[in-house]
């Protein structure tokens, strides 16, 4: 039998007297190709990766001890992943259609590349580390099948110690903990030496968690069709072991963690290292977009010209002048006598009784600042986060805008504890929301509906108030605002009696001067007076006199159906009822007929829902807000469904932002 030579343990010089320190076998079972060049990693990213995520990529790459090429900025991932000078590649891409960050990693020796969903640490502190000889540990069940073994071996290639690290004391522990179909990378700092007794090792976490979810393994080629392994989401695997006593683990950990996970470490023999489970933040996975990232991408508001201001393409013709009868000529003696008495002559009196028509005055060009759809989505989502907790009888601890993150079209407040519901803390949460939104809107002139909606946040958590704030018309898309006004008018006209209609419209903003509002926009005025005789509407005063006379005529005809059901005690409100119906009805007609009016009367192109809403909102934003508030309030006590502000949730659906919203 051939004598076997025993392997000598390397000696390492330490500040404590030069004790021996065994070096762990960090890549047990790893396949090594002797023909591969020395380790060199090519790192790159797509052009649309923002500054914060670029920082996370740099944090991740800082943990790799291999030599690195200069950072490559390219939209061609293969230029990074298949590089003749490198043994490995790492490439980050932002997929804008679903707001996901994709990380590709490649291995020349294994002739494959692996696609990951990437979730960076919320506070990436890894870039502050200077690591020279880390130890890699993996949760016990990490490589339970061939696909996950490939993932493990690629991680060992990327993050394992370099040859130059041989003999150095281990300075960090990189822990890869699998939780279901994803894994977490956490970094620990040893507070004691690995040798001589690893069982007494003490560690302290020093960096936030990076989370990666393998999606598929493909050959190292430029084709996307061939697939070696796919990772199926429903193959869940429990990792935590509640039967283990946390007291057995000498890990210093600053969060309360009821579960611990066994990790394997070869040092040089197999050891089990107990580490806390990172499962508490799995719900955060994919929330990669911060509030700052969101506003780097999208506009908050836009300034648009209001149609119906500026030069009128087809100004209305002047009304026909009714002929004035020629007065009989007075004798010279009578004219002289009238002049001496300072009295008007018959011709002068006739002219005074029939003044000439006033000229049409051009309306100044109007500009209107309105929230973009992404900003409306942001406001409502943030309010919704608070409402969701309050509905669960909870509220957040104090938070800031830095805690707000997105995954696609879903917002979450991350990294903040929750408390049992209390009125004071819930009010404080709403005040925080108010401050965050108003700071973002500080550079714009707030529309009246937005200002009114934000002011509701200062009123606390009264009954039904949160539903009105959350489902407010200020956050609706233009087409849904159209629908709301039309629907509310139908309920107002069909289900409320005359006295209730008067009570509703008297609370509308501008009720006493609504004709002036219609007069400020020639397109709105054209729609308001569409079928009216020209001589009735040629001036504001004439129109107001006509409406008052019409209302008076109806008061004298109690059988007129438009004056129905007013009680004797409310008979004096017939004019208020008539004018209220005109005001509300014409607002409804604007949303319904404004585009046809513009096309038929002014020769303009058909208007979009956004254009119609801009025209109406520029003058009637506060009134639209009042409509949403006052019509349901009229049903309190008689119809629980119609009086609830929860029903306005149906006016909100999945939103699609346009390229015009992006910077």
SEDODREN-102665 format. One line per 5 residues: number of its first residue (from 1); their letters; for each residue x, y, z of C-alpha. Coordinates in pm, whole numbers, always signed. Layout:
// SEDODREN-102665
NUM> a> X:Y:Z ~ ... $
END
This chain:
// SEDODREN-102665
1> xxxxx> +0:+0:+0 ~ +132:+338:-101 ~ +192:+573:+188 ~ -28:+882:+171 ~ +130:+1215:+260 $
6> xxxxx> -68:+1420:+509 ~ -172:+1767:+398 ~ -9:+2039:+603 ~ -219:+2321:+733 ~ -91:+2658:+618 $
11> xxxxx> +53:+2892:+878 ~ -78:+3241:+888 ~ +72:+3536:+1073 ~ -173:+3720:+1301 ~ -151:+4014:+1532 $
16> xxxxx> -228:+3781:+1825 ~ +94:+3581:+1797 ~ +69:+3401:+1468 ~ -167:+3115:+1548 ~ -253:+2870:+1275 $
21> xxxxx> -576:+2922:+1089 ~ -717:+2650:+860 ~ -852:+2762:+524 ~ -1200:+2640:+433 ~ -1284:+2447:+121 $
26> xxxxx> -1522:+2709:-8 ~ -1615:+2552:-334 ~ -1666:+2189:-262 ~ -1771:+2006:-576 ~ -1713:+2309:-798 $
31> xxxxx> -1613:+2222:-1153 ~ -1287:+2379:-1260 ~ -1179:+2396:-1622 ~ -795:+2413:-1636 ~ -814:+2571:-1983 $
36> xxxxx> -1002:+2877:-1857 ~ -798:+3196:-1828 ~ -740:+3355:-1484 ~ -1057:+3494:-1331 ~ -1170:+3818:-1488 $
41> xxxxx> -1523:+3955:-1465 ~ -1690:+4180:-1721 ~ -1963:+4395:-1566 ~ -2215:+4611:-1749 ~ -2567:+4750:-1757 $
46> xxxxx> -2827:+4885:-1998 ~ -2845:+5258:-2066 ~ -3175:+5308:-1882 ~ -3053:+5190:-1540 ~ -3086:+5478:-1296 $
51> xxxxx> -2824:+5611:-1058 ~ -2950:+5430:-748 ~ -2961:+5089:-910 ~ -2624:+5149:-1070 ~ -2500:+5201:-714 $
56> xxxxx> -2650:+4866:-614 ~ -2479:+4694:-907 ~ -2149:+4848:-800 ~ -2212:+4729:-443 ~ -2266:+4377:-568 $
61> xxxxx> -1960:+4385:-794 ~ -1746:+4520:-507 ~ -1798:+4185:-333 ~ -1630:+4005:-622 ~ -1257:+3967:-570 $
66> xxxxx> -1173:+3881:-929 ~ -1011:+4136:-1157 ~ -1270:+4346:-1337 ~ -1283:+4528:-1665 ~ -1412:+4883:-1687 $
71> xxxxx> -1787:+4910:-1644 ~ -1961:+4858:-1979 ~ -2270:+5065:-2065 ~ -2453:+4893:-2348 ~ -2795:+4762:-2443 $
76> xxxxx> -2633:+4448:-2587 ~ -2605:+4209:-2292 ~ -2403:+3958:-2493 ~ -2119:+4208:-2523 ~ -2079:+4169:-2145 $
81> xxxxx> -2182:+3807:-2090 ~ -1980:+3659:-2377 ~ -1643:+3830:-2358 ~ -1332:+3652:-2485 ~ -1115:+3818:-2220 $
86> xxxxx> -1331:+3725:-1920 ~ -1423:+3410:-1731 ~ -1751:+3555:-1602 ~ -2000:+3826:-1689 ~ -2256:+4023:-1487 $
91> xxxxx> -2518:+4240:-1662 ~ -2809:+4445:-1524 ~ -3110:+4551:-1731 ~ -3417:+4753:-1640 ~ -3728:+4615:-1811 $
96> xxxxx> -3953:+4920:-1830 ~ -4274:+4748:-1936 ~ -4314:+4578:-1597 ~ -4060:+4778:-1396 ~ -3832:+4483:-1320 $
101> xxxxx> -3457:+4469:-1278 ~ -3303:+4168:-1445 ~ -2956:+4042:-1360 ~ -2771:+3807:-1595 ~ -2463:+3613:-1480 $
106> xxxxx> -2248:+3396:-1707 ~ -1974:+3137:-1672 ~ -1736:+3055:-1957 ~ -1613:+2737:-1785 ~ -1967:+2604:-1742 $
111> xxxxx> -2082:+2742:-2080 ~ -2406:+2882:-1938 ~ -2575:+3199:-1822 ~ -2841:+3239:-1555 ~ -3121:+3498:-1550 $
116> xxxxx> -3226:+3645:-1215 ~ -3492:+3881:-1087 ~ -3291:+4130:-882 ~ -3386:+4313:-564 ~ -3115:+4540:-429 $
121> xxxxx> -3057:+4620:-67 ~ -3264:+4914:+53 ~ -2955:+5073:+206 ~ -2666:+4922:+12 ~ -2374:+4939:+254 $
126> xxxxx> -2174:+4671:+75 ~ -1983:+4935:-122 ~ -1827:+5045:+208 ~ -1670:+4704:+261 ~ -1313:+4612:+177 $
131> xxxxx> -1309:+4235:+167 ~ -1006:+4021:+87 ~ -1090:+3666:+188 ~ -1459:+3595:+248 ~ -1613:+3266:+351 $
136> xxxxx> -1917:+3154:+149 ~ -2188:+2961:+335 ~ -2510:+2821:+187 ~ -2831:+2715:+355 ~ -2849:+2339:+396 $
141> xxxxx> -3108:+2275:+125 ~ -2977:+2534:-120 ~ -2866:+2288:-389 ~ -3138:+2026:-362 ~ -3157:+1972:-739 $
146> xxxxx> -2938:+2013:-1045 ~ -3065:+2360:-1137 ~ -2989:+2501:-793 ~ -2648:+2327:-792 ~ -2566:+2524:-1108 $
151> xxxxx> -2672:+2844:-932 ~ -2454:+2761:-631 ~ -2148:+2684:-839 ~ -2185:+3006:-1038 ~ -2210:+3205:-713 $
156> xxxxx> -1894:+3036:-591 ~ -1719:+3143:-910 ~ -1834:+3502:-878 ~ -1792:+3562:-504 ~ -1534:+3306:-396 $
161> xxxxx> -1189:+3417:-273 ~ -912:+3474:-523 ~ -587:+3279:-533 ~ -409:+3578:-379 ~ -625:+3538:-68 $
166> xxxxx> -472:+3202:+24 ~ -334:+3219:+374 ~ -522:+3534:+476 ~ -760:+3531:+767 ~ -1125:+3532:+667 $
171> xxxxx> -1266:+3879:+704 ~ -1634:+3837:+606 ~ -1901:+3570:+574 ~ -2123:+3579:+264 ~ -2438:+3389:+356 $
176> xxxxx> -2662:+3264:+73 ~ -2995:+3164:+225 ~ -3260:+3008:+6 ~ -3622:+3093:+86 ~ -3857:+2918:-152 $
181> xxxxx> -3772:+3010:-512 ~ -3534:+3294:-426 ~ -3224:+3343:-218 ~ -3082:+3619:+0 ~ -2723:+3737:+18 $
186> xxxxx> -2637:+3871:+361 ~ -2294:+3982:+477 ~ -2159:+3919:+827 ~ -1845:+4041:+999 ~ -1665:+3789:+1226 $
191> xxxxx> -1622:+3926:+1577 ~ -1398:+3634:+1672 ~ -1142:+3416:+1495 ~ -1258:+3115:+1297 ~ -992:+2903:+1462 $
196> xxxxx> -951:+2709:+1675 ~ -1319:+2646:+1756 ~ -1567:+2748:+1488 ~ -1857:+2652:+1711 ~ -1790:+2965:+1920 $
201> xxxxx> -1784:+3193:+1617 ~ -1961:+3526:+1666 ~ -2093:+3724:+1370 ~ -2258:+4060:+1316 ~ -2462:+4155:+1008 $
206> xxxxx> -2306:+4454:+832 ~ -2504:+4498:+511 ~ -2859:+4500:+388 ~ -2993:+4198:+209 ~ -2967:+4146:-164 $
211> xxxxx> -3237:+3914:-298 ~ -3219:+3725:-627 ~ -3472:+3493:-784 ~ -3340:+3253:-1052 ~ -3565:+3248:-1359 $
216> xxxxx> -3388:+3024:-1608 ~ -3056:+2875:-1715 ~ -2963:+2894:-2082 ~ -2650:+2804:-2286 ~ -2382:+3067:-2326 $
221> xxxxx> -2492:+3158:-2677 ~ -2671:+3451:-2838 ~ -2998:+3262:-2872 ~ -3288:+3285:-2627 ~ -3476:+2980:-2752 $
226> xxxxx> -3278:+2697:-2594 ~ -3326:+2644:-2223 ~ -3134:+2414:-1989 ~ -3337:+2461:-1671 ~ -3645:+2658:-1577 $
231> xxxxx> -3743:+2747:-1221 ~ -4109:+2688:-1140 ~ -4269:+2914:-881 ~ -4493:+2654:-720 ~ -4199:+2440:-608 $
236> xxxxx> -4186:+2591:-261 ~ -3940:+2470:-2 ~ -3954:+2538:+372 ~ -3616:+2657:+497 ~ -3663:+2753:+859 $
241> xxxxx> -3642:+2496:+1137 ~ -3840:+2601:+1441 ~ -3717:+2306:+1647 ~ -3371:+2462:+1671 ~ -3307:+2676:+1975 $
246> xxxxx> -3189:+3028:+1895 ~ -2970:+3017:+2207 ~ -2750:+2765:+2031 ~ -2659:+3032:+1776 ~ -2389:+3281:+1875 $
251> xxxxx> -2488:+3526:+1604 ~ -2533:+3889:+1704 ~ -2846:+4007:+1523 ~ -3026:+4336:+1569 ~ -3377:+4226:+1469 $
256> xxxxx> -3619:+4002:+1649 ~ -3612:+3678:+1452 ~ -3802:+3369:+1570 ~ -3666:+3141:+1296 ~ -3311:+3029:+1225 $
261> xxxxx> -3171:+2840:+931 ~ -2883:+2589:+929 ~ -2604:+2675:+682 ~ -2319:+2448:+578 ~ -1954:+2552:+596 $
266> xxxxx> -1647:+2342:+512 ~ -1369:+2451:+744 ~ -1205:+2211:+657 ~ -1461:+1968:+789 ~ -1835:+2012:+755 $
271> xxxxx> -1989:+2245:+1014 ~ -2340:+2372:+1064 ~ -2365:+2748:+1112 ~ -2695:+2874:+1250 ~ -2809:+3205:+1098 $
276> xxxxx> -3135:+3398:+1132 ~ -3392:+3351:+859 ~ -3429:+3649:+624 ~ -3786:+3554:+534 ~ -3930:+3863:+706 $
281> xxxxx> -3863:+4082:+401 ~ -3959:+3843:+120 ~ -4273:+4051:+72 ~ -4048:+4337:-41 ~ -3912:+4142:-335 $
286> xxxxx> -3935:+4337:-659 ~ -4004:+4674:-494 ~ -3696:+4817:-660 ~ -3825:+5163:-753 ~ -3795:+5426:-482 $
291> xxxxx> -4002:+5741:-465 ~ -3703:+5934:-596 ~ -3665:+5691:-888 ~ -4033:+5736:-969 ~ -4006:+6113:-1002 $
296> xxxxx> -3681:+6090:-1194 ~ -3880:+5906:-1458 ~ -4220:+6082:-1458 ~ -4342:+6440:-1472 ~ -4546:+6561:-1175 $
301> xxxxx> -4766:+6808:-1361 ~ -4806:+6962:-1703 ~ -4913:+7301:-1831 ~ -5163:+7293:-2117 ~ -5342:+7559:-2317 $
306> xxxxx> -5713:+7563:-2257 ~ -5919:+7529:-2572 ~ -6183:+7799:-2592 ~ -5943:+8076:-2497 ~ -5756:+8302:-2735 $
311> xxxxx> -5894:+8396:-3078 ~ -6228:+8243:-3163 ~ -6198:+8069:-3505 ~ -6563:+8144:-3582 ~ -6694:+8426:-3364 $
316> xxxxx> -7073:+8438:-3348 ~ -7232:+8691:-3582 ~ -7391:+8992:-3416 ~ -7763:+8948:-3354 ~ -7995:+9115:-3599 $
321> xxxxx> -8077:+9473:-3504 ~ -8446:+9519:-3463 ~ -8566:+9813:-3674 ~ -8634:+10131:-3483 ~ -8937:+10326:-3602 $
326> xxxxx> -8849:+10668:-3737 ~ -8983:+10926:-3494 ~ -9182:+11218:-3630 ~ -8977:+11528:-3688 ~ -9031:+11783:-3418 $
331> xxxxx> -9068:+12142:-3511 ~ -8769:+12367:-3464 ~ -8951:+12548:-3188 ~ -9010:+12223:-2995 ~ -8646:+12114:-3047 $
336> xxxxx> -8520:+12447:-2915 ~ -8759:+12423:-2617 ~ -8644:+12067:-2540 ~ -8282:+12174:-2564 ~ -8347:+12465:-2332 $
341> xxxxx> -8514:+12228:-2081 ~ -8228:+11974:-2127 ~ -8469:+11700:-2242 ~ -8386:+11431:-2502 ~ -8536:+11469:-2842 $
346> xxxxx> -8758:+11186:-2971 ~ -8475:+11051:-3192 ~ -8230:+11053:-2898 ~ -8483:+10879:-2673 ~ -8534:+10607:-2934 $
351> xxxxx> -8157:+10554:-2964 ~ -8123:+10525:-2586 ~ -8400:+10265:-2573 ~ -8220:+10053:-2837 ~ -7845:+10067:-2764 $
356> xxxxx> -7606:+9928:-3027 ~ -7478:+9567:-2979 ~ -7148:+9539:-2794 ~ -6850:+9405:-2993 ~ -6723:+9051:-2919 $
361> xxxxx> -6412:+9073:-2699 ~ -6135:+8815:-2752 ~ -6079:+8594:-2445 ~ -5714:+8592:-2332 ~ -5520:+8273:-2394 $
366> xxxxx> -5557:+8051:-2088 ~ -5307:+7799:-1951 ~ -5393:+7537:-1694 ~ -5166:+7326:-1472 ~ -5293:+6974:-1411 $
371> xxxxx> -5154:+6662:-1248 ~ -5009:+6395:-1473 ~ -5156:+6047:-1453 ~ -4845:+5910:-1274 ~ -4879:+6180:-1005 $
376> xxxxx> -5249:+6102:-957 ~ -5153:+5735:-924 ~ -4881:+5824:-672 ~ -5117:+6032:-454 ~ -5393:+5773:-446 $
381> xxxxx> -5152:+5482:-387 ~ -4990:+5658:-92 ~ -5330:+5735:+62 ~ -5426:+5373:-5 ~ -5126:+5242:+193 $
386> xxxxx> -5248:+5431:+500 ~ -5612:+5334:+444 ~ -5521:+4965:+414 ~ -5353:+4967:+756 ~ -5634:+5166:+919 $
391> xxxxx> -5890:+4918:+782 ~ -5684:+4647:+957 ~ -5697:+4848:+1283 ~ -5328:+4933:+1247 ~ -5118:+5235:+1156 $
396> xxxxx> -4757:+5292:+1059 ~ -4483:+5418:+1281 ~ -4338:+5750:+1165 ~ -4211:+5724:+806 ~ -4062:+5943:+534 $
401> xxxxx> -4064:+5948:+155 ~ -3749:+5730:+160 ~ -3963:+5436:+277 ~ -4189:+5449:-31 ~ -4111:+5191:-301 $
406> xxxxx> -4283:+5052:-611 ~ -4305:+4722:-792 ~ -4463:+4806:-1124 ~ -4795:+4972:-1038 ~ -4792:+4865:-673 $
411> xxxxx> -4668:+5088:-391 ~ -4547:+4973:-51 ~ -4415:+5156:+253 ~ -4111:+4946:+342 ~ -3891:+4924:+648 $
416> xxxxx> -4143:+5078:+889 ~ -4306:+4906:+1184 ~ -4679:+4903:+1252 ~ -4868:+4994:+1567 ~ -5218:+4925:+1698 $
421> xxxxx> -5460:+5179:+1558 ~ -5484:+5504:+1748 ~ -5645:+5824:+1631 ~ -5335:+6031:+1705 ~ -5095:+5808:+1510 $
426> xxxxx> -5338:+5760:+1220 ~ -5379:+6138:+1200 ~ -5001:+6168:+1205 ~ -4976:+5920:+914 ~ -5222:+6128:+710 $
431> xxxxx> -5032:+6446:+792 ~ -4713:+6281:+665 ~ -4891:+6194:+340 ~ -5010:+6556:+311 ~ -4657:+6688:+360 $
436> xxxxx> -4499:+6443:+111 ~ -4751:+6529:-162 ~ -4755:+6904:-106 ~ -4374:+6921:-117 ~ -4379:+6742:-452 $
441> xxxxx> -4647:+6984:-579 ~ -4483:+7297:-443 ~ -4387:+7427:-788 ~ -4735:+7417:-941 ~ -5054:+7616:-901 $
446> xxxxx> -5282:+7361:-738 ~ -5618:+7305:-910 ~ -5910:+7358:-673 ~ -6012:+6991:-668 ~ -5659:+6880:-576 $
451> xxxxx> -5633:+7146:-306 ~ -5968:+7042:-160 ~ -5874:+6672:-166 ~ -5544:+6739:+12 ~ -5717:+6950:+276 $
456> xxxxx> -5930:+6646:+363 ~ -5609:+6478:+484 ~ -5591:+6736:+761 ~ -5934:+6641:+898 ~ -5829:+6304:+1043 $
461> xxxxx> -6005:+5970:+1006 ~ -6374:+6056:+1033 ~ -6648:+5819:+925 ~ -6638:+5767:+549 ~ -6377:+6041:+510 $
466> xxxxx> -6096:+5805:+409 ~ -6311:+5661:+130 ~ -6370:+6010:-7 ~ -5999:+6096:+12 ~ -5893:+5766:-145 $
471> xxxxx> -6155:+5760:-423 ~ -6147:+6133:-486 ~ -6229:+6279:-826 ~ -5896:+6465:-814 ~ -5711:+6134:-872 $
476> xxxxx> -5935:+6006:-1154 ~ -5843:+5976:-1519 ~ -6017:+6227:-1745 ~ -6263:+5978:-1894 ~ -6371:+5862:-1548 $
481> xxxxx> -6425:+6220:-1430 ~ -6657:+6255:-1730 ~ -6846:+5943:-1623 ~ -6874:+6056:-1263 ~ -7035:+6392:-1351 $
486> xxxxx> -7281:+6224:-1588 ~ -7371:+5954:-1332 ~ -7413:+6202:-1048 ~ -7642:+6419:-1261 ~ -7865:+6119:-1334 $
491> xxxxx> -7893:+6040:-962 ~ -7958:+6407:-885 ~ -8233:+6444:-1144 ~ -8398:+6100:-1105 ~ -8376:+6018:-733 $
496> xxxxx> -8382:+6352:-550 ~ -8697:+6553:-501 ~ -8703:+6924:-584 ~ -8623:+7047:-232 ~ -8324:+6808:-211 $
501> xxxxx> -8202:+6925:-551 ~ -8207:+7285:-431 ~ -8013:+7190:-116 ~ -7747:+7018:-327 ~ -7689:+7286:-591 $
506> xxxxx> -7686:+7576:-347 ~ -7364:+7422:-205 ~ -7192:+7416:-544 ~ -6896:+7649:-588 ~ -6986:+7947:-806 $
511> xxxxx> -7360:+7886:-794 ~ -7435:+8256:-762 ~ -7216:+8348:-1060 ~ -7217:+8042:-1281 ~ -7306:+8236:-1597 $
516> xxxxx> -6983:+8434:-1556 ~ -6790:+8105:-1544 ~ -6955:+7992:-1868 ~ -6876:+8328:-2025 ~ -6499:+8300:-1959 $
521> xxxxx> -6450:+8042:-2235 ~ -6605:+8095:-2579 ~ -6621:+7719:-2640 ~ -6798:+7655:-2309 ~ -7029:+7952:-2373 $
526> xxxxx> -7106:+7815:-2720 ~ -7209:+7482:-2567 ~ -7412:+7655:-2296 ~ -7612:+7860:-2552 ~ -7619:+7600:-2830 $
531> xxxxx> -7990:+7620:-2920 ~ -8071:+7964:-2784 ~ -8166:+8262:-2997 ~ -7875:+8497:-3057 ~ -8056:+8806:-2929 $
536> xxxxx> -8102:+8631:-2591 ~ -7732:+8562:-2532 ~ -7539:+8840:-2699 ~ -7429:+8979:-2361 ~ -7398:+8848:-2008 $
541> xxxxx> -7657:+9087:-1871 ~ -7912:+8993:-2137 ~ -7859:+8620:-2066 ~ -7895:+8666:-1691 ~ -8212:+8871:-1741 $
546> xxxxx> -8352:+8601:-1969 ~ -8285:+8323:-1714 ~ -8440:+8524:-1431 ~ -8748:+8601:-1639 ~ -8781:+8234:-1739 $
551> xxxxx> -8765:+8129:-1377 ~ -9026:+8392:-1285 ~ -9257:+8272:-1561 ~ -9234:+7919:-1428 ~ -9323:+8036:-1079 $
556> xxxxx> -9647:+8171:-1223 ~ -9724:+7832:-1378 ~ -9734:+7576:-1093 ~ -9831:+7301:-1337 ~ -9494:+7317:-1516 $
561> xxxxx> -9318:+6980:-1458 ~ -8983:+7154:-1404 ~ -9116:+7308:-1087 ~ -9270:+6990:-946 ~ -9285:+6886:-582 $
566> xxxxx> -9166:+7206:-418 ~ -9360:+7242:-94 ~ -9538:+7558:+3 ~ -9262:+7640:+249 ~ -9004:+7616:-30 $
571> xxxxx> -9205:+7792:-299 ~ -8972:+8091:-283 ~ -8684:+7866:-400 ~ -8826:+7803:-745 ~ -8569:+8032:-903 $
576> xxxxx> -8288:+7855:-711 ~ -8422:+7521:-835 ~ -8439:+7639:-1194 ~ -8090:+7791:-1192 ~ -7941:+7491:-1006 $
581> xxxxx> -8078:+7254:-1269 ~ -7935:+7476:-1543 ~ -7592:+7487:-1375 ~ -7564:+7113:-1304 ~ -7728:+7016:-1633 $
586> xxxxx> -7494:+7231:-1838 ~ -7187:+7089:-1664 ~ -7313:+6745:-1758 ~ -7374:+6864:-2116 ~ -7020:+7000:-2140 $
591> xxxxx> -6871:+6655:-2081 ~ -7123:+6497:-2318 ~ -7152:+6749:-2602 ~ -6846:+6977:-2588 ~ -6659:+6788:-2859 $
596> xxxxx> -6961:+6790:-3095 ~ -7015:+7159:-3030 ~ -6652:+7235:-3113 ~ -6674:+7034:-3434 ~ -7011:+7156:-3559 $
601> xxxxx> -7008:+7520:-3450 ~ -6638:+7601:-3467 ~ -6505:+7360:-3727 ~ -6258:+7210:-3478 ~ -6130:+6852:-3467 $
606> xxxxx> -6291:+6607:-3227 ~ -6167:+6650:-2871 ~ -6021:+6376:-2651 ~ -6148:+6306:-2300 ~ -5833:+6472:-2163 $
611> xxxxx> -5896:+6789:-2366 ~ -6261:+6808:-2261 ~ -6168:+6761:-1897 ~ -5903:+7033:-1919 ~ -6157:+7279:-2060 $
616> xxxxx> -6416:+7201:-1794 ~ -6173:+7170:-1502 ~ -6002:+7501:-1579 ~ -6317:+7678:-1452 ~ -6523:+7413:-1271 $
621> xxxxx> -6269:+7195:-1083 ~ -6402:+7292:-740 ~ -6762:+7242:-858 ~ -6679:+6890:-978 ~ -6532:+6817:-636 $
626> xxxxx> -6854:+6952:-476 ~ -7065:+6727:-701 ~ -6884:+6416:-576 ~ -6926:+6527:-215 ~ -7276:+6676:-209 $
631> xxxxx> -7480:+6435:-422 ~ -7398:+6127:-206 ~ -7451:+6338:+108 ~ -7811:+6399:-3 ~ -7880:+6023:+22 $
636> xxxxx> -7758:+5982:+380 ~ -8029:+5807:+580 ~ -8227:+5700:+274 ~ -7989:+5494:+59 ~ -7675:+5347:+213 $
641> xxxxx> -7526:+5248:-122 ~ -7566:+5587:-288 ~ -7446:+5773:+22 ~ -7123:+5571:+47 ~ -6804:+5708:-102 $
646> xxxxx> -6672:+5352:-137 ~ -6872:+5315:-458 ~ -6643:+5561:-635 ~ -6374:+5293:-635 ~ -6529:+5162:-957 $
651> xxxxx> -6404:+5470:-1140 ~ -6045:+5354:-1087 ~ -5883:+5076:-1285 ~ -5534:+4967:-1390 ~ -5356:+5274:-1525 $
656> xxxxx> -5126:+5291:-1825 ~ -4881:+5577:-1833 ~ -4800:+5729:-2170 ~ -4463:+5828:-2309 ~ -4571:+6193:-2272 $
661> xxx> -4569:+6143:-1895 ~ -4202:+6039:-1899 ~ -3914:+6283:-1882 $
END
